[in-house]
């Protein structure tokens, strides 16, 4: 990008900085404070021809600046830290591990210019380049490699064997077919064997099982950065036990006996588990003992790479604090005999890290502060003010800059946006404006050049006569720079029905059979792949692999499997006939209602008004593409004469409320009243306050109706509502009462849909069948899910996370006091708050006192739904105001309460909660730009029933970001969909799952 390098190449601050860095080994720069830091680093790298490692002040700052670096260099590499797991866990979020693997692969090949990292990440020990390289698996069609040898290599590389691959880092083996989901790949690969030879390799879609593309060779990256060579496993185990013996000899006190015995058993268990499945999480405790794990980030860097410290004082503070936090953790665990002494060396020491750092050429960039012992150069930078709504001022400033000979670069988010900006600027005839689609262009003094891309903010260098303007300045919003949604066409939930060998499937004509996998058959000299389905007796049906759409996964009522049908028999047709009659009898009223809603002419809302556009422009965040698409879908429904009945589905914190708020505003602008139904009184008050803040600049009358209101207040609200003096009514179940009368009801919005019963929702629709309805949820209840699958209800899906929204780091594990104390203390250390979910009102006070004893430094209080409403309201507000930092509560927090400072949640006895409920509860944290943690705990050695085990297993599988739809479908399987619809005749419905009712 010549336009971003040439103007500052010869600026004295830059030339002096480079000279001092190369002669003295270090230099400092003051002035830059935001995106211009990435710009200056890019320019220095181009000028010097040297690579860079950029150390941000913390993980969040690293992620932010990384997006700016990607604008200048699309190959910029992000290397973040990971959790050090000092306790046994059953499942955990692996996003950061996969990101680290991709970064290590890039670094090992020297295929980088920039590495952006954090102080925490630099402490971690890594496999040496040689060990990492050897752990990669090179596969080629025609090569000889037995399935057993391949499995051993995959386990060494950190891959986990599953019945069917559903995510990165997994593999599955079915006879001569091996499926692998490589780390860093969007699709899984399938290899077919002929004896010990790999016959074919091809990518396939894990949802449809259809082939995408054949390849001759592929490299499988490791799925873990802890690589334990098979030849070293026994040695590491023996060394761990030997170290334990030495430790035990110096701790003969009876106090340590049980602990030492437990550690010995844990060592045996860890290595046995690793041998069996390749599950690497226990290996965090033995990093210092593993041969080949002696490297660190510096060993992967070019010797000439420049180290950039962003706000050095903050970076060094984080070095000290992180070292202290880890040291304290190890000290506590060692005192309890829970870890080996060598655990102290699992991370670099702070002194080692600083020594390695000081051997490198360094540049320090500070916004304001100068360095006392380092040559410091000043780079004057001006941040630009927003021009939103001040088009005349923008044109005046651009004209002035052009007159002064400035190079003016405008960064536009997309070609459509670029053309719109060009048209707007060309209204000033004196401005010369052009759009450049290639990046390596030279900006012309006195002209405006528009380039496509995304940059966090604009800036001006007066000394270099360069100004850069972004969407943040043009619109007043920070442009979204995160990853785009991979599913732009909003696939229906049925895409997530995954098949494993032995699963029951339903064919509309032939009935229920059992999936037996894929098999190659040669017919008429043509060999192709078929889906094999086994029916009763020896009956087998073969379907072409590209006709997977002819079968659906059976989602039954739990317990024993269904009866398999016989090919060509009449039993299936008789079953369907019975169900037809039962369905007509049991669901006729519901179907007629929805048919009426489809055919009845409703109110067609007007097109957006000027106020609507102004209102939407005032949204302080950048909308995601998915949000914008859902908004358009809802508006299209509202503007049509057909009555809207739409489900808005998106993960917690994905911006559903803003989408609904725009729909409510649109309804009010057309003179209609809106009802906004929420599940709890606390949420009612919070959402009312949020709406009032959002719409405060407009003459929209908002009121709330709940048990927090006195009878006199309620009577006054109902009177004004009936007279049309209230535009938006936010309320709980009270809204559904018969005395609630609207003057001109136009839109009904339901929040947290899974918290309401069928009767509640159908009652309001029956009373007002001509009202547009919008339902919001993260995890649809099974009945609603089926209605969307069958097309009765329209669905809009938000799959794209908002900017600076990060996955909740989730750990599924046995109940452990040490883990609970560690989790609480870590959150308190960063001045955060903790939810502790304990769903038993009878002894919640006892549990609160236990936590006070366990963590004396914490301020602990409790709340539950059986409290008097004023007391509950006071407790929740006290927690919101940070008057105490640990809230012990029942599932009342499941509702969409927003506590940005609460970013750790601990769930006790998680097996007693529903799957969608668990997922919803986990969404109470991580609602700010701070990394959040969820600990899903179950009692040690507890015998669970089948459904509870299935829920815990599902949470283990779906610890990743944006798993709400998968959770909903799995909940559908566990909870038995038929029971969500049928009130009687269960013997008729049992053989027929809901996935085929639409074809009955």
Secondary structure, DSSP 4 states (H G I P E B T S, - for coil): -HHHHHHHHT-HHHHHHHHHHHHHSEEEEES--SHHHHHHHHHHHHHHT--EEEEESSHHHHHHHHHHHHHH-TT-EEE-------S--SEE--HHHHHHHHHHHHHHTT--SEEEEEHHHHTB-B--HHHHHHHSEEEETT-B--HHHHHHHHHHTT-EE-SS--STTEEEEETTEEEEE-TT-SSEEEEEEETTEEEEEEEE-TTT--EEEEESEEEE--S-S----GGGHHHHHHHHHHHHHHHHHT--SHHHHHHHHHHHHHHHHHHHHHHHH---GGGGGGGGGSTT--B-GGGGS-TTPEEEEESHHHHHHHHHHHHHHHHHHHHHHHHTT-S-GGGGGGB--HHHHHHHHHTS-EEEEESSPPPTTS-EEE---EEPPP-TT-HHHHHHHHHHHHHTT-EEEEEESSHHHHHHHHHHHTTSTT--EEEE-SSS--PPTT-EEEEE---S--EEEGGGTEEEE-HHHHHSSPPP-SPPPS-TT---GGGG----TT-EEEETTTEEEEEEEEEEEEETTEEEEEEEEE-STT-EEEEEGGGGGGEEE----SSSPPPPP-TT-SHHHHHHHHHHHHHHHHHHHHHHHHHHHHHSB---PPPPPHHHHHHHHT-SSPPPHHHHHHHHHHHHHHHSSBPPEEEEEE-TTSSHHHHHHHHHHHHHHTT-EEEEE-S-HHHHHHHHHHHHHHTTTS---EEEESTTS-HHHHHHHHHHHHTT--SEEEESGGGGSTT---SSEEEEEESSGGGS-HHHHHHHHHHTTTSEEEEEESS--HHHHHHHHTTSSEEEEE-SPPTT----EEEEEE--HHHHHHHHHHHHHTT-EEEEE---GGGHHHHHHHHHHHTTTS-EEEE-TTS-HHHHHHHHHHHHTTSSSEEEE-GGGGS----TTEEEEEETTGGGS-HHHHHHHHTTS--SSS--EEEEEE-TT----HHHHHHHHHHHHT-STT-HHHHHHHHHHHH-GGGGT-SS-HHHHTTS-GGGGGG-
